[in-house]
Amino acid sequence: MKHISMIAETIKPIKQVIAMISLFMMLLVPAGLVAQEDSTAAEEAPEEPALISPSIDFTVVQKGDNTVDLKAILKAKVKGSQYRLYKMKIVFTALSDSAEKEIGNVITDGNGIAFLNVKTDQLITDAEGKLHFKASFAGNKSAESAEEELAVKRGKLIITPVKEDSLLSVQVKFVDMSSGTETAVPETDLGLFVKRQFKPLKVGEGKTDENGEVSVEIPQQLPGDARGNLTLLARIEDNEDYGAVEASVIQPWGTPVSDKIEELPRALWSPHPPLWMLVTFIILVGVVWGHYIVIVYELFRLRKEQPHTTDSQL
């Protein structure tokens, strides 16, 4: 028995050491797992979203009053759909052979459009006699930068109204001004439009002759403003050398259309229907809802008249 107790006393410290080792291992295993999970989470961290790549649709319109309209549309394709970017700064620059000159900056509107009108006397042509422009977007945290350049030869439309008896027409002349002098441009297609609230109405077209001139007839009795004035637009669109060129003139050749706000009469085409239609509608609606009211009333009446059994009858 004495030997047995001595052996037990010897084994007891060994058991304590084994227990301490087991406890230490139990503490190490979760720590290792946590470290492994952290490294895995770091490896699988989501990447930052890619920047969108916008593009600029840039157009230049040379006008008859010696000004140029610059129009830039900023848009981008996101997840297969095309969007126009608004409240973005577009910088317009005039380029020459030796330098760049910023001529203005515009914030895009709700349709992603930036519009700027500049006078041609503030611009310098390059060696080829062209006006060279650039529209640029510097980019931001979510979009990359973008720019577009466009060069056009200087051109001008001269529009002259002509009235002979009952015939109305306009004489249009197209000249090249890239050399500093007016040179007629033949064989060029142009259209004649009447200005409207949303989009110009095309009323004629023609092609310039060897003198750069063309005559286009105006239809009679076109609706005008309250005084019968028409704004006539002669326009060359998407020309390979000159881009878009236009000129306008106002003439009292239209039919006066009142612009006063007046209450519309009672009619089928107005917001105020005729009285007979209104009375008929009220009667029909009253008949339909009257049937529903009668049915509900009869249901309640039948429910009240239904005999109720009592405990004594049972």
C-alpha positions as CSV (number, residue, x, y, z in Angstrom):
1,M,0.0,0.0,0.0
2,K,2.8,2.3,0.8
3,H,4.3,1.7,-2.6
4,I,1.0,2.4,-4.3
5,S,0.6,5.7,-2.5
6,M,4.1,6.7,-3.5
7,I,3.3,5.9,-7.2
8,A,0.1,8.0,-7.0
9,E,2.1,10.9,-5.6
10,T,4.6,10.6,-8.4
11,I,1.9,10.5,-11.1
12,K,-0.1,13.5,-9.7
13,P,2.4,16.2,-10.9
14,I,2.5,14.5,-14.3
15,K,-1.3,14.8,-14.6
16,Q,-1.1,18.4,-13.7
17,V,1.5,19.1,-16.4
18,I,-0.6,17.2,-19.0
19,A,-3.7,19.2,-18.0
20,M,-1.7,22.5,-18.3
21,I,-0.5,21.4,-21.8
22,S,-4.0,20.5,-22.9
23,L,-5.3,23.9,-21.7
24,F,-2.5,25.7,-23.5
25,M,-3.3,23.8,-26.7
26,M,-7.0,24.6,-26.4
27,L,-6.1,28.3,-26.1
28,L,-3.8,28.1,-29.2
29,V,-6.2,26.4,-31.6
30,P,-8.9,29.1,-31.7
31,A,-6.2,31.7,-32.0
32,G,-4.9,29.9,-35.0
33,L,-8.3,29.6,-36.5
34,V,-9.0,33.3,-36.0
35,A,-5.7,34.1,-37.7
36,Q,-6.5,31.9,-40.6
37,E,-10.0,33.4,-41.0
38,D,-8.5,36.9,-40.9
39,S,-6.0,36.1,-43.6
40,T,-8.8,34.5,-45.7
41,A,-11.0,37.5,-45.2
42,A,-8.1,39.8,-46.2
43,E,-7.6,37.7,-49.4
44,E,-11.3,37.8,-50.3
45,A,-11.8,41.5,-49.6
46,P,-14.0,43.0,-52.4
47,E,-12.2,45.1,-55.0
48,E,-13.0,48.8,-55.4
49,P,-15.6,49.5,-58.0
50,A,-14.2,50.3,-61.4
51,L,-14.5,53.9,-62.7
52,I,-17.1,54.6,-65.4
53,S,-15.7,55.7,-68.8
54,P,-17.8,58.6,-70.1
55,S,-17.8,59.9,-73.6
56,I,-18.5,63.4,-75.1
57,D,-20.7,64.1,-78.2
58,F,-19.3,67.4,-79.4
59,T,-21.0,69.6,-82.1
60,V,-20.1,73.0,-83.4
61,V,-22.6,75.3,-85.2
62,Q,-21.4,78.4,-87.0
63,K,-24.1,81.1,-87.0
64,G,-24.9,84.0,-89.3
65,D,-24.3,86.6,-86.6
66,N,-20.6,85.7,-86.4
67,T,-20.9,83.5,-83.4
68,V,-20.3,79.8,-82.8
69,D,-22.5,77.5,-80.7
70,L,-20.5,74.8,-78.8
71,K,-22.5,71.9,-77.5
72,A,-21.2,68.9,-75.6
73,I,-23.3,66.0,-74.3
74,L,-21.6,64.0,-71.5
75,K,-22.8,60.4,-71.3
76,A,-21.7,57.0,-70.1
77,K,-22.7,53.4,-70.4
78,V,-23.4,51.7,-67.0
79,K,-24.5,48.0,-66.8
80,G,-25.6,48.0,-70.4
81,S,-27.7,51.2,-70.2
82,Q,-26.8,54.7,-71.5
83,Y,-26.9,57.6,-69.0
84,R,-26.4,61.3,-69.4
85,L,-24.2,62.8,-66.6
86,Y,-25.5,66.0,-65.1
87,K,-23.8,68.6,-62.9
88,M,-20.4,67.9,-64.4
89,K,-17.9,70.6,-65.5
90,I,-17.1,70.8,-69.2
91,V,-14.2,73.0,-70.2
92,F,-14.2,74.4,-73.8
93,T,-10.8,75.2,-75.3
94,A,-9.8,76.9,-78.6
95,L,-6.7,75.3,-80.1
96,S,-4.2,76.9,-82.5
97,D,-0.9,75.9,-83.9
98,S,1.0,77.4,-81.0
99,A,-1.2,77.4,-77.9
100,E,-4.5,76.5,-76.2
101,K,-6.9,79.0,-74.9
102,E,-9.7,78.3,-72.5
103,I,-12.8,80.1,-73.8
104,G,-15.3,79.0,-71.1
105,N,-16.6,76.2,-68.8
106,V,-20.2,75.1,-68.3
107,I,-21.9,72.7,-65.9
108,T,-24.0,70.1,-67.6
109,D,-27.8,70.4,-67.1
110,G,-30.3,67.6,-66.3
111,N,-29.9,66.2,-69.8
112,G,-26.1,66.1,-69.6
113,I,-25.8,69.1,-72.0
114,A,-23.2,71.9,-71.8
115,F,-23.8,74.8,-74.2
116,L,-21.6,77.8,-74.9
117,N,-21.9,80.6,-77.4
118,V,-18.7,82.5,-78.4
119,K,-17.9,85.3,-80.9
120,T,-15.7,84.4,-83.8
121,D,-13.6,87.5,-83.4
122,Q,-12.3,86.0,-80.1
123,L,-11.0,82.9,-81.9
124,I,-7.8,82.2,-83.9
125,T,-7.7,79.9,-86.9
126,D,-5.0,77.4,-87.5
127,A,-2.7,77.1,-90.5
128,E,-5.4,75.6,-92.6
129,G,-7.9,78.3,-91.7
130,K,-9.9,76.1,-89.5
131,L,-11.5,76.7,-86.1
132,H,-10.2,74.0,-83.7
133,F,-12.1,73.3,-80.5
134,K,-11.8,70.8,-77.6
135,A,-14.4,69.9,-75.0
136,S,-12.9,68.1,-72.0
137,F,-14.1,66.6,-68.7
138,A,-11.5,66.3,-65.9
139,G,-13.1,63.3,-64.2
140,N,-13.9,62.7,-60.5
141,K,-14.0,59.9,-57.9
142,S,-16.4,57.8,-59.9
143,A,-15.7,58.7,-63.5
144,E,-12.6,58.9,-65.7
145,S,-11.6,61.9,-67.7
146,A,-12.8,62.4,-71.3
147,E,-12.3,64.8,-74.1
148,E,-13.3,65.4,-77.8
149,E,-11.8,67.6,-80.5
150,L,-13.5,69.1,-83.6
151,A,-12.1,71.3,-86.3
152,V,-14.2,73.0,-88.9
153,K,-13.5,75.4,-91.8
154,R,-15.0,78.9,-91.3
155,G,-18.2,79.3,-93.3
156,K,-21.2,81.6,-93.3
157,L,-24.8,81.5,-94.6
158,I,-26.4,84.7,-95.8
159,I,-30.2,84.6,-95.9
160,T,-32.2,87.2,-97.8
161,P,-36.1,87.2,-97.8
162,V,-37.7,87.8,-101.2
163,K,-41.4,88.6,-101.7
164,E,-42.8,88.9,-105.3
165,D,-46.5,89.4,-105.5
166,S,-48.0,86.4,-103.6
167,L,-44.8,84.3,-103.9
168,L,-42.7,84.1,-100.7
169,S,-39.1,82.8,-100.8
170,V,-35.6,83.2,-99.4
171,Q,-32.3,83.6,-101.2
172,V,-29.5,81.8,-99.4
173,K,-25.8,82.1,-100.1
174,F,-23.1,80.0,-98.7
175,V,-19.5,81.4,-98.5
176,D,-16.2,80.1,-97.3
177,M,-14.3,82.5,-94.9
178,S,-11.3,80.4,-94.0
179,S,-9.0,82.5,-96.3
180,G,-10.2,85.8,-94.8
181,T,-12.3,86.6,-97.9
182,E,-15.8,85.4,-98.9
183,T,-15.6,82.6,-101.5
184,A,-18.8,81.0,-102.8
185,V,-19.2,77.3,-102.0
186,P,-21.1,75.4,-104.7
187,E,-22.9,72.0,-104.7
188,T,-23.8,72.1,-101.0
189,D,-27.1,70.8,-99.6
190,L,-29.0,72.9,-97.1
191,G,-32.5,72.9,-95.6
192,L,-35.0,75.6,-94.7
193,F,-36.8,75.4,-91.4
194,V,-39.4,77.4,-89.4
195,K,-38.6,77.7,-85.7
196,R,-41.1,76.0,-83.4
197,Q,-41.3,75.5,-79.7
198,F,-39.7,72.0,-79.5
199,K,-38.1,71.3,-82.9
200,P,-37.7,73.3,-86.1
201,L,-40.2,72.4,-88.9
202,K,-38.6,71.7,-92.2
203,V,-40.4,73.5,-95.1
204,G,-37.9,73.2,-98.0
205,E,-34.4,72.2,-99.2
206,G,-32.0,72.9,-102.0
207,K,-28.5,72.8,-103.3
208,T,-26.2,75.8,-104.0
209,D,-25.2,76.6,-107.6
210,E,-21.8,77.7,-108.9
211,N,-22.3,81.1,-107.2
212,G,-23.1,79.4,-103.8
213,E,-26.7,80.5,-104.0
214,V,-30.0,78.8,-103.8
215,S,-33.7,80.0,-103.7
216,V,-36.2,78.1,-101.5
217,E,-40.0,78.9,-101.6
218,I,-41.9,79.3,-98.4
219,P,-45.4,77.7,-98.0
220,Q,-48.3,80.0,-97.5
221,Q,-50.4,80.4,-94.3
222,L,-47.9,78.9,-91.9
223,P,-48.9,79.6,-88.2
224,G,-46.8,82.4,-86.7
225,D,-46.8,84.2,-83.4
226,A,-49.4,86.7,-82.2
227,R,-48.2,89.2,-84.9
228,G,-47.8,86.6,-87.6
229,N,-44.0,86.6,-87.5
230,L,-42.0,83.5,-88.7
231,T,-38.4,82.8,-87.7
232,L,-36.9,81.2,-90.8
233,L,-33.7,79.1,-90.4
234,A,-31.4,78.1,-93.2
235,R,-29.2,75.3,-92.1
236,I,-26.4,73.1,-93.3
237,E,-26.1,69.9,-91.2
238,D,-23.2,67.6,-90.7
239,N,-21.0,68.9,-93.5
240,E,-17.7,67.1,-93.8
241,D,-15.6,70.4,-93.9
242,Y,-17.8,73.0,-92.2
243,G,-19.8,71.0,-89.7
244,A,-23.2,72.7,-89.0
245,V,-23.8,76.2,-90.4
246,E,-27.0,78.2,-90.0
247,A,-28.5,81.7,-90.4
248,S,-32.0,83.1,-89.4
249,V,-34.3,85.9,-90.3
250,I,-37.7,87.0,-89.0
251,Q,-40.5,87.9,-91.4
252,P,-44.3,88.6,-90.9
253,W,-45.3,85.9,-93.4
254,G,-47.3,83.7,-91.1
255,T,-50.9,83.5,-89.9
256,P,-51.3,85.3,-86.5
257,V,-51.9,82.9,-83.6
258,S,-53.1,84.4,-80.3
259,D,-50.8,83.7,-77.3
260,K,-53.3,84.9,-74.8
261,I,-54.4,82.6,-72.0
262,E,-58.2,82.2,-72.3
263,E,-60.7,79.8,-70.8
264,L,-61.6,77.1,-73.2
265,P,-65.3,76.7,-74.1
266,R,-67.3,73.6,-73.0
267,A,-66.6,71.0,-75.7
268,L,-65.5,67.4,-76.2
269,W,-61.9,68.5,-76.9
270,S,-61.5,70.8,-73.9
271,P,-61.1,70.1,-70.2
272,H,-64.6,71.4,-69.6
273,P,-67.2,68.9,-71.0
274,P,-70.7,69.9,-72.1
275,L,-73.3,70.2,-69.4
276,W,-75.5,67.4,-71.0
277,M,-72.6,65.0,-70.8
278,L,-71.8,66.0,-67.2
279,V,-75.5,65.5,-66.1
280,T,-75.7,62.2,-67.9
281,F,-72.6,60.9,-66.2
282,I,-73.8,61.9,-62.8
283,I,-77.2,60.2,-63.4
284,L,-75.6,57.0,-64.5
285,V,-73.2,56.9,-61.6
286,G,-76.0,57.6,-59.2
287,V,-78.1,54.7,-60.6
288,V,-75.2,52.3,-60.3
289,W,-74.4,53.2,-56.7
290,G,-78.1,53.4,-55.9
291,H,-78.4,49.7,-56.6
292,Y,-75.5,48.9,-54.3
293,I,-77.1,51.0,-51.5
294,V,-80.5,49.2,-51.9
295,I,-78.8,45.7,-51.8
296,V,-76.9,46.6,-48.6
297,Y,-80.1,48.0,-47.0
298,E,-82.1,44.8,-47.9
299,L,-79.4,42.6,-46.4
300,F,-79.5,44.4,-43.1
301,R,-83.3,44.4,-43.1
302,L,-83.5,40.6,-43.7
303,R,-81.0,40.0,-40.9
304,K,-83.1,41.9,-38.4
305,E,-86.3,40.0,-39.4
306,Q,-84.7,36.6,-39.1
307,P,-86.2,34.7,-36.1
308,H,-83.8,34.0,-33.2
309,T,-84.1,30.7,-31.2
310,T,-83.9,30.9,-27.4
311,D,-82.8,28.5,-24.8
312,S,-86.4,27.7,-23.7
313,Q,-87.3,26.8,-27.3
314,L,-84.4,24.4,-27.3
